[in-house]
Amino acid sequence: MYVDNDPVVLDYADELLRGSQKGRGQTCCVQGDVNSPETLMAKIREEDILDFGRPVALSLHALLHFVPDNGPQPYSAVRGLMNGLVPGSYLSLSHCAGDFDPEVWQAIIDMYLRRGARTQVRTRAELLRFFDHLELTEPGAVLANRWHPEISVDTGTPRRASLLGKRRGGPDVSQYAAPARAEDLSRLPRTYIDTGSAEGFRDEILIYAGRLSEAGVSVDFHMWGGGFHGFDMTVNHAAVSRAASVTREEFIRRALDR
């Protein structure tokens, strides 16, 4: 069950679901607002996809930093959603943390405000308030790359980390953060970057692509309308997913033929 308040995203999501035989009857999307939890839960129940007699996992990733305290109360919204689930259900969320590099985060907040998007980073203590009256599972509220790293599949050192060398950072730096943290990107090879227009980290991807270009790196950049995180794998039969895969494979083929 996917929820979004942007009608354009929902139009694309409907197209993706229509292009996937696997998703029919098992996956759906609804338009809703997390700030109206009772109305949202009613819409979800109408779809009759989830069995609310059993525990459900509520995923609020890369969302709550777009629900600032000076508007509808985010904490009561989360409680309202959890109140609609039976005991044994889970709440999983990610949030930009203001504990790290406050000046940088303030600049990011200002950038979003200039684009008309209200944003708020929160401290770890403020984040923990979302879990009031809930039992935290181990390891609790931690950095994303420290959430059960033992279950990650070890595929060796990613090529991008090898190319960055010492600029990659220490073992505490996630392989996903390594390229963005490097100060010198000038010696990286021609790079393929794509993102969906509904990707949670779309803006960060755009910034990284811009940094590569400024460093003199040739960048093949593509943005796929309506694509969300992992869309080309979760709904791989959709037309936009097939187009993304074909374009990516063609880039790899050209690179290997050199």
C-alpha positions as CSV (number, residue, x, y, z in Angstrom):
1,M,0.0,0.0,0.0
2,Y,1.5,3.3,-1.1
3,V,0.2,6.7,-0.1
4,D,1.1,10.1,-1.6
5,N,-0.5,13.5,-1.5
6,D,0.7,14.5,-5.0
7,P,-1.9,13.7,-7.7
8,V,0.8,13.7,-10.4
9,V,2.7,11.0,-8.6
10,L,-0.4,9.0,-8.1
11,D,-1.2,9.2,-11.9
12,Y,2.3,7.7,-12.6
13,A,1.9,5.1,-9.9
14,D,-1.4,4.0,-11.4
15,E,0.4,3.6,-14.7
16,L,3.2,1.6,-13.1
17,L,0.7,-0.8,-11.4
18,R,-1.3,-1.3,-14.6
19,G,1.9,-2.3,-16.3
20,S,2.6,-5.0,-13.7
21,Q,0.6,-8.3,-13.6
22,K,2.2,-9.2,-10.3
23,G,1.0,-6.1,-8.5
24,R,-2.7,-6.4,-9.4
25,G,-4.9,-7.3,-6.4
26,Q,-1.9,-7.2,-4.0
27,T,-0.6,-3.6,-4.4
28,C,-2.4,-0.3,-4.7
29,C,-1.9,3.5,-4.1
30,V,-4.1,6.1,-2.6
31,Q,-4.0,9.8,-2.4
32,G,-3.9,11.0,1.2
33,D,-2.3,13.3,3.7
34,V,-0.4,12.1,6.8
35,N,-1.8,15.1,8.6
36,S,-5.3,13.6,8.4
37,P,-4.6,10.1,9.8
38,E,-8.3,9.1,10.4
39,T,-9.3,10.1,6.8
40,L,-6.2,8.4,5.4
41,M,-6.8,5.2,7.3
42,A,-10.4,5.1,6.1
43,K,-9.2,5.4,2.5
44,I,-6.7,2.6,3.0
45,R,-9.3,0.3,4.5
46,E,-11.6,0.9,1.5
47,E,-9.0,-0.7,-0.8
48,D,-9.2,-4.0,1.2
49,I,-5.6,-4.8,0.4
50,L,-4.3,-5.1,4.0
51,D,-5.6,-7.4,6.7
52,F,-6.0,-5.0,9.7
53,G,-6.8,-7.9,11.9
54,R,-3.1,-8.8,11.8
55,P,0.0,-6.7,12.6
56,V,1.0,-4.2,9.9
57,A,4.3,-2.4,9.3
58,L,3.9,1.4,8.9
59,S,6.8,2.8,6.9
60,L,7.3,6.6,7.1
61,H,10.7,7.0,5.4
62,A,12.0,10.4,4.2
63,L,8.6,11.9,5.1
64,L,8.4,13.5,8.5
65,H,11.1,16.1,7.9
66,F,8.5,17.6,5.5
67,V,5.9,17.9,8.3
68,P,7.2,20.7,10.5
69,D,6.0,21.5,14.0
70,N,4.6,24.9,13.0
71,G,1.8,23.2,11.0
72,P,-0.4,20.2,11.8
73,Q,1.2,18.3,14.6
74,P,3.4,15.4,13.3
75,Y,3.5,13.5,16.5
76,S,-0.3,13.3,16.9
77,A,-0.5,12.3,13.2
78,V,1.9,9.4,13.7
79,R,-0.1,8.3,16.9
80,G,-3.3,8.5,14.9
81,L,-1.9,6.1,12.3
82,M,-0.6,3.7,14.8
83,N,-3.9,3.7,16.8
84,G,-5.5,2.2,13.7
85,L,-3.2,-0.8,13.8
86,V,-3.4,-3.9,16.1
87,P,-0.8,-4.6,18.8
88,G,2.3,-6.2,17.4
89,S,2.4,-3.7,14.5
90,Y,5.7,-1.9,13.7
91,L,6.6,1.7,13.0
92,S,9.7,2.3,10.8
93,L,10.8,5.7,9.9
94,S,13.9,7.7,8.8
95,H,14.5,11.3,9.4
96,C,17.1,14.0,8.7
97,A,19.0,14.6,11.9
98,G,19.9,18.1,13.1
99,D,22.6,16.8,15.4
100,F,25.1,16.7,12.6
101,D,26.4,19.7,10.7
102,P,23.7,22.2,11.8
103,E,25.0,24.9,9.5
104,V,24.8,22.6,6.5
105,W,21.3,21.4,7.4
106,Q,20.1,25.0,7.9
107,A,21.3,25.8,4.4
108,I,19.4,22.8,3.1
109,I,16.2,23.9,4.9
110,D,16.6,27.4,3.4
111,M,17.0,25.9,-0.1
112,Y,13.7,23.9,0.4
113,L,11.9,27.0,1.7
114,R,13.0,28.9,-1.4
115,R,11.3,26.2,-3.5
116,G,8.1,26.4,-1.4
117,A,8.6,23.3,0.7
118,R,8.5,23.5,4.5
119,T,11.2,21.3,6.0
120,Q,12.4,20.6,9.6
121,V,15.3,18.5,10.8
122,R,15.0,17.1,14.3
123,T,17.4,16.0,17.0
124,R,17.6,12.4,18.1
125,A,15.6,13.2,21.2
126,E,12.8,14.8,19.1
127,L,12.9,11.8,16.8
128,L,12.4,9.4,19.7
129,R,9.1,11.2,20.6
130,F,7.5,9.5,17.6
131,F,8.0,6.2,19.4
132,D,6.3,7.3,22.6
133,H,4.3,4.4,24.1
134,L,6.0,2.0,21.6
135,E,8.7,-0.6,22.4
136,L,11.9,0.1,20.5
137,T,13.6,-2.9,18.9
138,E,17.3,-3.2,18.9
139,P,19.4,-1.3,18.0
140,G,16.9,1.6,18.5
141,A,17.2,5.0,16.8
142,V,20.6,4.9,15.0
143,L,22.2,6.2,11.8
144,A,20.8,4.3,8.8
145,N,24.0,2.5,8.0
146,R,24.2,1.2,11.6
147,W,20.8,-0.4,11.5
148,H,21.6,-4.2,11.6
149,P,24.6,-4.0,9.2
150,E,25.2,-7.7,9.8
151,I,22.3,-8.6,7.5
152,S,23.8,-6.7,4.5
153,V,25.0,-8.8,1.6
154,D,28.8,-8.6,1.3
155,T,29.4,-8.0,-2.4
156,G,32.9,-6.7,-2.0
157,T,34.1,-3.1,-2.2
158,P,31.9,-1.1,-4.6
159,R,33.8,0.2,-7.6
160,R,33.0,3.8,-6.8
161,A,34.6,3.3,-3.3
162,S,37.7,1.8,-4.8
163,L,38.1,4.7,-7.2
164,L,37.8,7.2,-4.4
165,G,40.4,5.4,-2.3
166,K,41.1,7.2,1.0
167,R,38.7,9.9,0.0
168,R,35.9,7.3,0.7
169,G,36.2,7.8,4.4
170,G,36.5,5.3,7.3
171,P,34.5,2.2,8.0
172,D,31.9,4.3,9.7
173,V,30.9,5.9,6.4
174,S,28.2,4.1,4.5
175,Q,29.1,3.0,0.9
176,Y,26.1,5.1,-0.2
177,A,27.5,8.2,1.4
178,A,31.0,7.7,0.2
179,P,30.8,9.5,-3.2
180,A,28.8,12.5,-1.8
181,R,31.3,13.0,1.1
182,A,34.3,13.1,-1.2
183,E,35.7,16.6,-1.7
184,D,37.5,15.8,-5.0
185,L,35.4,14.0,-7.7
186,S,37.6,15.0,-10.6
187,R,39.1,11.6,-11.4
188,L,36.0,9.6,-11.5
189,P,35.1,8.1,-14.9
190,R,32.0,8.9,-17.0
191,T,29.0,8.3,-14.8
192,Y,25.5,7.2,-15.3
193,I,22.9,8.6,-12.9
194,D,19.2,8.2,-13.0
195,T,16.4,8.9,-10.5
196,G,12.6,8.8,-10.4
197,S,10.7,12.0,-10.1
198,A,9.1,10.6,-6.9
199,E,12.4,9.3,-5.4
200,G,12.8,10.3,-1.8
201,F,16.4,11.4,-2.4
202,R,15.8,13.0,-5.8
203,D,17.2,16.4,-4.8
204,E,20.4,14.9,-3.3
205,I,20.9,12.9,-6.5
206,L,20.5,16.0,-8.6
207,I,23.1,17.8,-6.4
208,Y,25.6,15.0,-6.7
209,A,25.2,14.9,-10.5
210,G,25.8,18.6,-10.5
211,R,28.9,18.2,-8.4
212,L,30.3,15.6,-10.8
213,S,29.6,17.8,-13.8
214,E,31.3,20.8,-12.1
215,A,34.3,18.6,-11.4
216,G,34.6,17.8,-15.2
217,V,33.1,14.4,-15.0
218,S,30.9,13.4,-18.0
219,V,27.5,12.6,-16.6
220,D,24.6,10.7,-18.4
221,F,21.6,11.8,-16.3
222,H,18.0,10.6,-16.6
223,M,14.9,11.4,-14.6
224,W,12.0,9.0,-15.0
225,G,8.5,10.4,-14.5
226,G,6.7,8.9,-11.6
227,G,9.5,6.6,-10.6
228,F,9.9,5.9,-6.9
229,H,12.8,4.3,-5.0
230,G,13.4,0.9,-6.6
231,F,10.6,1.2,-9.1
232,D,12.5,-0.6,-11.9
233,M,12.8,-3.7,-9.6
234,T,9.4,-3.7,-7.8
235,V,7.4,-3.0,-10.9
236,N,9.8,-4.2,-13.6
237,H,7.1,-4.9,-16.2
238,A,5.9,-1.3,-16.3
239,A,6.8,0.7,-19.5
240,V,8.9,3.3,-17.6
241,S,10.8,0.5,-15.7
242,R,11.6,-1.2,-19.0
243,A,12.8,2.1,-20.5
244,A,15.0,2.8,-17.5
245,S,16.6,-0.7,-17.6
246,V,17.2,-0.5,-21.4
247,T,18.8,2.9,-21.1
248,R,21.0,1.8,-18.3
249,E,22.1,-1.4,-20.0
250,E,22.9,0.5,-23.2
251,F,25.2,2.8,-21.2
252,I,27.0,-0.2,-19.6
253,R,27.3,-1.8,-23.1
254,R,28.9,1.3,-24.6
255,A,31.3,1.6,-21.6
256,L,32.4,-2.1,-21.9
257,D,32.9,-1.8,-25.7
258,R,35.5,0.9,-25.3
